[in-house]
Amino acid sequence: MNNIWHSLSVFILKNRQAFLAIVAILALFMGVMATKFQVASELPKILPKTDARFQLYESFKKRFGEDGAVMVLGIETDKMFQLNFFQQWQDLSQKIKAINGIKQVVYAGNVPRIIKNDSAKRFDTEPLIKRRAISQAEVDSVKSRFYKLPFYKGFIVNEAGNVHLMMITFDQKAINDKSRVLAVKQIKELANTFEKQQNINVHLSGMPFIRTEMTAQITNELGIFVSLALLVTMMILYVFFRSFKIMFFALIVVLIGIVSSLGIIVLFGYKITIISGMIPSLIVVIGVPNTIFILNKYHEEYALHGDKMLALQITIEKIGQTLFLANLTTSIGFGVFAFTGSSFLAEFGVVAAINVMLTYVVSLIFIPLVFSYLAPPDAKETARLESGRIAKILVKIEHIVNFKRSVIYSVILMIVALSIWGITQIKSIGYIVDDLAKDNPILTDLKFVEQNFKGIMPFEVAIDTYEAGRVMGSPELFTKIKRMEKEFAKYPEFTKPVSIVTAAKFLYQAHRGGDPKYFVLPGIDELSKLREYNSSTKGKEDSFKGFIDSTKRYTRVSFQIADCGTVRTNQIINELQPKVDSIFNYNAETNEFYKKGDRRGYDAEITGNSVIYAWQNDYLQSNLVESTFQAIVLICLIMALLFRSWKMVIISTLPSLIPLLITAGLMGFFDIHLKYSTILIFSIAFGISSDGTIYFLTRYKDELLNKKRTVKDAISETILNTGVSMFYTAIILFTGFFIFTASTFRGTQSLGILVSITLLMAMICNLVLLPAFLMTLNKKESEGLLK
């Protein structure tokens, strides 16, 4: 292996111009590709395509369209039915309706009402008012007719009558398209103008708005995090090397890493998501340590013999191998996400893993070759090798390792015990918008809507009658849907349902002259009369459009639910699905449950945006736990191949595992929930933590076996020499990840804090616990394990 690296180092230095040209071409090509990146506007598909729940939801969307297509504007006012205010609200709705991509706008003044047309024996649908109101009397008439339509109370206006919604339905083509972004922007501008004119707060919410705003924040944070990461790392590099020259060339390496990460996203046909948007910043943070170790080794070798080219050759040969293993473990920490079965995480894992290794290759080629053309390092640049402050810290660590090992073990055991207790306190829960800070307008506006209308997250029941035309030809189905809606009404999280039963109630109210008391589901005979009228209606599908597919085999019952968290949502699903099954597939007379596909029953399945999110969250958690274990196993295998000793594998793994336990314990103590954004921490942090272990052990192995030092001297030399690079690397990693605390997403903030803490703990374990383990072994045993 050493001969291979020796030959590679000689080959790279002999072909300097060719390799620099390759790096330049790569950077240029990736730079061009990076200009074409796009931010994902559609919801992430986390469940695998083979999952039955995913397939059900996709089938549902094909029949009925995207269920999260409604944006709402909410206002609290007692002036809604005053002429001037009503006119302005009308004007706002018309301006919004004129925006490209908007299908329909509904508010208190234009809600549809159904009128019985006896002469034509049909029902006609028309809005409460067809034109701009011109008098208070006209508005009063609208108000009177509006409050005679019971369905809209709790749907367009709250129960108290002082909070109104304007419901904006997006066209199905626009909902997952760039036009949605422009439409939301225009709606926001119109809403802001209305706010200023009326001196009233307008609350914006709904899935199209939430998705658009979160996408915009991801895009904004991409630039902020990259800038902060570059600023922090460059400052640390200057403090470390006291050289603008070194800082400049290190900057080039990380810039190549940034454009390569964006370029690979484009080349693979991916779009930037909330987690892949972190990759460029991660590459900055993870890539800079490569430069530090390469330059440290170069300066160290040059100080020994004063031969620049020989120093660079030895650097590529020695540190190249160590950095390869270190970057490989980091790459594995990311790469395991490719095996979760989720395209959302797989894209992140693949791009990050490839870029970690690509940045390593660029560092190993670019830095030595550039410095081969520059003057040898001067005393100012190598001064930190004798750094007084760091040297004093490392000397103290060396003393503790030599003489306080029992204290080290006692403290570690106590911390591990506390961490295990903290782990038992961890809660697993996620919310659709819980990554947002509590004072974020997206979240505060959502809570405003939930407080007044219960919720806006789509929750659906998809019903298959097994036979074309059966939806409208089966009065029994209406009765069953009504029974099911009563079960849902027992849960305070749900809004009123919208279904064919709702439409039938509307028709019956119109049939009985519009009296609100007749907004009920009629009996079988009355239903038959309604069908006679409805079947002769011009545009007859309109009464039930959106709730029956074209074959009249499938129908839906639409609810909206509060963002009550995945635990509560799953509890509701688990309680309601058996009740739904018993309503649609149970024969009380024969005490028989119909099997799926039995035409005597119906297939009624809970689905919808909020339901899929709850399932996705659970799926991610279980798969991310598996991924973390996969990363640990794979990195352990690398350690086994490197040292060929299971005892050494244990010794080398514990300093990286213990920080993970500490981090998990802190999550429990500080009530940081277990969800996809926090589980990401563990495999990433373990991969990076293992780098320090590899740096330490490869240097210790060299000191013990090649330089024939005693165990004590070998450990002292390793702490004092490798410790400097590890110390500065830890600072860069800590501050680099800590910048994610500036995010507006709480999950990203948690990731920044927890990974920073984990890596700091990992450095301490690698500089204190790992050498303590090695000191406990005698020289003969150490040599046997390392050979």
VEXTOR-80370 format. One line per 10 residues: number of its first residue (from 0); their letters; for each residue x, y, z of C-alpha. Coordinates in steps of 0.2 Angstrom, whole numbers. Each point is the difference from the previous one (the first is absolute). Example, Ala and Ser with C-alpha at 12.3 -4.5 7.8 and 13.67 -1.06 7.14 Angstrom:
# residues 2
0	as	62:-22:39  6:17:-3
This chain:
# residues 787
0	mnniwhslsv	0:0:0  14:12:4  8:-4:-17  -16:5:-8  -1:17:9  19:3:-3  -2:-3:-19  -16:11:0  9:14:8  14:0:-12
10	filknrqafl	-12:-1:-15  -10:15:6  15:11:2  8:-5:-16  -16:4:-10  -4:16:10  -7:10:-15  -11:-13:-7  -8:-3:17  -2:18:3
20	aivailalfm	-9:2:-17  -11:-15:5  -5:9:16  -3:17:-10  -11:-9:-13  -10:-9:14  -3:16:9  -5:9:-16  -12:-14:-5  -8:-1:17
30	gvmatkfqva	-1:19:1  -10:0:-16  -12:-14:6  -2:9:17  -8:14:-8  -15:-11:-5  -5:-6:17  -18:0:5  -9:0:17  -13:-13:2
40	selpkilpkt	-17:7:0  -10:-16:2  -2:-10:16  14:-12:3  -4:-18:-4  7:-10:15  -10:-16:0  7:-12:-13  -10:-3:-16  -4:-18:5
50	darfqlyesf	-8:5:16  -19:-3:-1  -4:16:10  10:10:-13  -9:-9:-14  -17:4:7  4:18:2  7:2:-18  -16:-9:-7  -10:12:11
60	kkrfgedgav	9:15:-8  -2:-6:-17  -19:-2:2  -4:16:10  16:11:-2  12:7:13  -9:1:17  11:14:7  -5:12:-14  -9:13:11
70	mvlgietdkm	8:16:7  -10:11:12  0:18:5  -7:3:18  -6:16:8  -8:4:16  -13:14:-2  -17:5:4  -1:11:-15  -2:-14:-13
80	fqlnffqqwq	-17:5:-5  2:19:0  -1:6:-18  18:8:-1  9:-15:8  -10:-13:-10  4:9:-16  18:0:4  -1:-19:4  -9:-3:-16
90	dlsqkikain	13:10:-10  14:-10:8  -8:-16:-5  -2:5:-18  18:6:-1  6:-17:7  -12:-10:-12  9:9:-14  17:-7:4  6:-13:-11
100	gikqvvyagn	-1:-18:8  -15:5:11  -15:-11:-3  -13:7:13  -2:12:14  -14:-2:12  -5:12:14  -15:5:10  -8:10:-14  2:-12:-15
110	vpriikndsa	-2:-17:9  -11:-11:-12  -18:-3:5  -12:-12:-9  -17:6:-7  -14:-12:-4  -6:2:-18  -17:-7:0  -4:4:-18  16:-9:-7
120	krfdteplik	-1:-13:14  18:3:4  11:9:13  10:15:-5  16:6:9  4:19:1  11:11:12  -9:10:13  5:16:-9  5:0:-18
130	rraisqaevd	7:18:-2  8:13:11  -11:6:14  -7:18:-2  -11:2:15  -1:-4:18  -17:-8:-2  8:-12:-13  14:-5:12  -13:-3:14
140	svksrfyklp	-9:-11:-12  16:-10:-3  3:-1:19  -18:-7:3  1:-13:-14  18:-5:6  -5:-4:18  -14:-11:-7  13:-12:-7  5:-9:16
150	fykgfivnea	14:-9:-9  11:15:-1  0:4:18  16:-7:7  7:-2:-18  0:18:-8  -5:9:16  4:-5:18  -13:-5:13  1:17:8
160	gnvhlmmitf	-3:9:-17  15:12:1  14:-10:-9  -2:-2:-19  10:-10:-13  2:2:-18  4:-17:-8  11:0:-15  1:-16:-10  15:-2:-11
170	dqkaindksr	-1:-8:-17  7:-18:0  13:4:-13  6:15:10  1:-9:17  16:-9:-3  7:13:-12  10:16:0  -15:10:-4  -6:-4:18
180	vlavkqikel	15:10:7  -5:15:-10  -18:-1:4  3:-1:19  12:15:-2  -14:10:-9  -13:-5:13  12:5:14  2:17:-8  -19:2:-2
190	antfekqqni	-3:-5:18  13:12:6  -8:14:-9  -17:-5:7  8:0:18  6:18:-2  -16:6:-8  -11:-7:14  12:0:14  -3:-18:4
200	nvhlsgmpfi	11:-16:1  -2:-12:-14  5:-18:4  7:-11:-14  0:-19:1  -4:-16:-9  11:-13:-8  5:10:-16  5:15:11  10:-10:13
210	rtemtaqitn	9:-10:-14  4:16:-9  6:9:15  11:-14:6  8:-2:-17  4:18:0  8:-1:17  10:-15:-6  7:10:-15  4:15:11
220	elgifvslal	9:-11:13  10:-9:-13  10:16:-3  0:6:18  7:-16:6  13:-2:-14  6:18:4  1:-3:19  9:-16:-2  13:8:-12
230	lvtmmilyvf	2:15:12  2:-11:15  12:-12:-7  11:13:-9  1:10:17  6:-16:9  12:-4:-14  8:17:1  1:-1:19  8:-17:-2
240	frsfkimffa	13:3:-14  2:19:0  0:0:-19  -12:7:-13  9:-11:-13  -6:-16:9  -17:7:4  -2:5:-19  4:-17:-6  -10:-9:13
250	livvligivs	-15:11:-6  3:-6:-18  -2:-18:6  -16:3:10  -7:10:-14  3:-14:-12  -9:-11:12  -15:11:1  -2:2:-19  3:-19:-1
260	slgiivlfgy	-14:-4:12  -12:11:-9  6:-7:-17  -2:-18:5  -18:4:6  -4:6:-17  9:-14:-9  -10:-13:10  -16:9:-5  -3:4:18
270	kitiisgmip	-8:16:8  6:9:16  -11:-5:15  1:6:18  14:-13:4  10:0:-16  0:19:1  13:-3:15  12:-9:-11  10:15:-7
280	slivvigvpn	3:6:18  4:-18:6  13:-1:-13  8:16:5  1:-6:18  5:-18:-4  12:5:-14  11:12:9  8:-13:13  7:-8:-15
290	tifilnkyhe	10:15:-4  5:2:18  7:-17:1  9:1:-17  9:16:4  4:-5:18  8:-16:-6  9:10:-14  7:13:12  5:-13:13
300	eyalhgdkml	10:-10:-14  8:16:-7  5:5:18  9:-17:1  11:0:-15  -3:16:-10  -4:-8:-17  -17:7:-6  -3:-13:-14  4:-15:12
310	alqitiekig	-11:8:13  -14:1:-12  3:-18:-6  0:-7:18  -16:10:3  -10:-7:-14  7:-18:4  -3:1:19  -15:12:3  -8:-5:-16
320	qtlflanltt	-3:-18:7  -6:7:17  -12:12:-8  -7:-13:-12  -5:-11:14  -7:15:10  -10:7:-15  -6:-17:-4  -8:-2:18  -8:17:-2
330	sigfgvfaft	-6:-4:-17  -7:-16:7  -9:10:13  -9:9:-14  -1:-14:-12  -11:-12:10  -14:12:-3  -1:-7:-17  -6:-17:6  -15:8:10
340	gssflaefgv	-12:-4:-15  -5:19:1  5:10:-15  0:16:11  14:-7:11  9:-10:-14  3:16:-10  7:8:15  11:-15:4  6:-3:-17
350	vaainvmlty	5:18:-4  8:3:17  10:-17:-1  7:4:-17  4:18:4  10:-5:16  11:-12:-10  1:13:-15  6:14:12  13:-12:7
360	vvslifiplv	7:-4:-17  0:19:-5  9:4:16  13:-14:-1  4:6:-18  -2:19:0  8:5:17  17:-10:-3  1:5:-18  -3:18:3
370	fsylappdak	12:1:14  13:-9:-11  0:16:-10  1:12:15  14:4:11  4:-12:15  -10:4:16  8:14:11  2:1:19  -16:10:1
380	etarlesgri	-10:-14:-8  7:-14:10  0:9:17  -17:-8:5  10:-17:0  7:7:16  -16:9:5  1:4:19  -18:0:5  -4:-16:-9
390	akilvkiehi	16:-8:5  -4:3:18  -18:-7:-1  8:-16:-9  13:-1:13  -14:0:14  -9:-13:-10  15:-11:-1  3:1:19  -19:-5:3
400	vnfkrsviys	2:-15:-12  16:-5:9  -5:2:18  -19:2:1  -7:-15:-10  -11:-6:15  -8:17:1  -3:0:-19  -8:-16:0  -11:5:16
410	vilmivalsi	-6:16:-8  -4:-8:-17  -10:-14:9  -10:13:10  -3:10:-16  -5:-15:-10  -12:-5:14  -8:17:0  -1:0:-19  -9:-17:1
420	wgitqiksig	-13:7:12  -2:15:-11  -3:-11:-15  -15:-8:9  -8:17:0  1:3:-19  -17:2:-8  -3:-4:-18  -12:13:-8  -1:11:-15
430	yivddlakdn	-11:14:-7  -3:5:-18  7:17:3  10:-4:16  16:5:-8  -5:18:1  4:11:15  -15:4:11  0:18:-5  1:-3:-19
440	piltdlkfve	-15:8:-9  -3:-17:-9  -3:-8:17  -9:14:8  -12:2:-14  -3:-19:0  -4:0:18  -12:15:-3  -10:-10:-12  0:-16:11
450	qnfkgimpfe	-6:10:15  -15:6:-10  -3:-14:-13  8:-15:9  12:-4:-15  5:1:-18  11:-16:-2  -9:-12:-13  -7:-16:8  -9:-11:-13
460	vaidtyeagr	-10:-16:0  1:-8:-18  -15:-12:-3  0:-13:-14  -18:-7:-4  7:-13:-11  -12:4:-14  -2:14:-13  -15:11:4  -3:-7:17
470	vmgspelftk	4:16:10  -16:9:-6  -10:-16:-1  2:-6:18  -10:10:14  8:-12:12  17:8:-4  -7:17:5  -6:-7:17  17:-9:3
480	ikrmekefak	10:16:-4  -12:10:12  4:-13:14  18:2:-3  0:19:1  -9:-2:17  15:-10:6  12:13:-7  -10:14:9  5:-7:17
490	ypeftkpvsi	18:6:-3  3:18:3  14:1:-12  -11:-2:-16  -10:13:-9  -17:-3:-8  1:-13:-14  -3:3:-18  -7:-15:-10  -15:-5:-11
500	vtaakflyqa	-10:0:16  4:19:2  -6:2:-18  -16:-10:3  -3:11:16  2:16:-11  -12:-7:-13  -13:-5:13  1:17:8  -3:8:-17
510	hrggdpkyfv	-14:-13:-4  -9:6:16  1:18:-4  17:4:8  -6:-2:18  16:-3:10  -8:-14:11  -1:-10:-16  19:-1:-2  0:-18:5
520	lpgidelskl	2:-17:-10  -18:-4:-6  -8:-17:1  1:-13:-15  -16:6:-8  6:18:1  17:-5:-7  -8:-8:-15  -10:17:-4  17:9:2
530	reynsstkgk	8:-11:-13  -14:3:-12  3:19:1  19:-2:1  1:-12:-15  -9:13:-11  11:15:5  10:8:-13  18:-3:4  -7:-14:12
540	edsfkgfids	17:-4:7  2:17:8  -9:-5:16  12:-14:4  15:5:-11  16:-3:9  -8:-14:11  -4:-13:-13  12:-6:-14  -6:-1:-18
550	tkrytrvsfq	-5:-18:1  -10:3:16  8:-15:8  11:10:12  -4:14:12  9:9:14  -5:8:17  11:15:4  5:6:17  13:13:6
560	iadcgtvrtn	10:-4:16  10:11:11  19:-3:-1  -1:-10:16  16:-10:-1  4:-17:-7  -3:-9:16  -18:7:2  -3:-2:-19  5:-18:0
570	qiinelqpkv	-11:-3:16  -15:7:-10  4:-10:-15  2:-16:10  -17:3:9  -10:6:-15  5:-13:-13  -7:-15:9  -16:10:3  -1:5:-19
580	dsifnynaet	3:-18:-4  -15:-6:11  -11:13:-8  3:-4:-18  4:-18:1  -10:-8:15  -17:-8:-2  -8:1:17  -14:-12:-4  12:-14:-5
590	nefykkgdrr	14:6:12  12:-1:-15  14:10:-6  2:2:-19  17:-4:-7  9:13:-11  -8:-1:-17  -16:-7:5  -13:10:-9  -12:-1:14
600	gydaeitgns	11:13:9  11:14:-4  19:4:1  2:15:11  18:5:4  7:15:10  12:10:-10  5:19:-4  14:12:2  0:0:19
610	viyawqndyl	-2:-19:1  15:-3:-12  11:12:10  -3:-10:16  4:-16:-9  15:7:-8  6:6:17  -1:-17:8  8:-8:-16  14:12:1
620	qsnlvestfq	4:-2:18  1:-19:-1  10:1:-16  12:13:7  3:-11:15  5:-14:-11  11:11:-10  9:6:15  3:-18:5  6:-4:-18
630	aivliclima	12:15:1  7:-7:16  2:-17:-6  8:5:-17  13:12:10  4:-14:12  4:-11:-15  12:13:-7  8:1:17  1:-20:0
640	llfrswkmvi	8:1:-17  12:14:6  6:-9:16  -6:-18:-2  -5:-1:18  -17:0:8  7:6:16  7:15:-9  -17:2:-9  -8:2:17
650	istlpslipl	13:12:6  -1:11:-16  -19:0:0  -4:5:18  7:17:-2  -12:3:-14  -15:-9:8  0:9:17  -2:17:-7  -16:-7:-9
660	litaglmgff	-7:-6:16  4:17:8  -9:9:-14  -15:-12:1  0:3:19  0:19:-2  -15:-2:-12  -10:-8:14  5:12:13  -4:16:-11
670	dihlkystil	-16:-8:-8  7:0:-17  -12:-12:-10  6:-14:-10  -4:3:-18  8:-1:-17  10:16:2  7:-6:17  3:-18:-4  11:6:-15
680	ifsiafgiss	12:6:13  6:-17:6  7:-8:-16  7:16:-6  9:4:17  6:-18:2  8:0:-18  9:17:4  4:-5:18  9:-16:-7
690	dgtiyfltry	12:12:-10  8:5:16  2:-18:6  9:-4:-17  11:15:1  6:-4:18  2:-19:-3  9:1:-17  13:13:8  1:-11:16
700	kdellnkkrt	3:-16:-11  14:9:-9  8:6:16  -1:-16:8  5:-12:-14  10:10:-12  9:11:12  2:-13:14  -6:11:14  -7:-6:16
710	vkdaisetil	-19:0:3  1:15:11  12:10:-12  -10:-5:-15  -16:6:8  8:16:6  7:4:-18  -17:-4:-7  -10:12:12  13:14:-2
720	ntgvsmfyta	1:-1:-19  -16:-7:-7  -9:9:14  3:17:-8  -9:-5:-16  -14:-9:9  -2:16:11  -2:12:-14  -10:-12:-10  -12:-2:15
730	iilftgffif	-2:19:1  -4:1:-18  -12:-14:0  -8:7:16  -2:18:-6  -4:-6:-18  -15:-11:6  -5:13:13  -4:12:-13  -16:-10:-4
740	tastfrgtqs	-7:7:16  -3:16:-10  -13:-10:-10  -19:4:1  -3:-19:0  1:-7:18  5:-17:-7  15:8:-8  4:10:16  -1:-17:10
750	lgilvsitll	12:-8:-13  12:14:1  0:0:19  1:-19:3  13:-4:-14  11:14:7  -2:-7:18  3:-18:-7  16:5:-9  7:10:15
760	mamicnlvll	-3:-15:11  8:-11:-14  16:10:0  1:-1:19  -3:-19:0  13:-2:-14  13:10:9  -4:-6:17  -9:-17:1  8:-8:-15
770	paflmtlnkk	18:3:6  -6:-6:17  -6:-16:-7  17:-2:-10  10:4:16  -9:-14:9  7:-12:-12  18:-5:1  12:2:-14  0:-18:-6
780	esegllk	-19:0:0  -1:17:-9  12:-6:-13  -9:-16:-3  -17:10:-2  7:12:-12  10:-11:-11
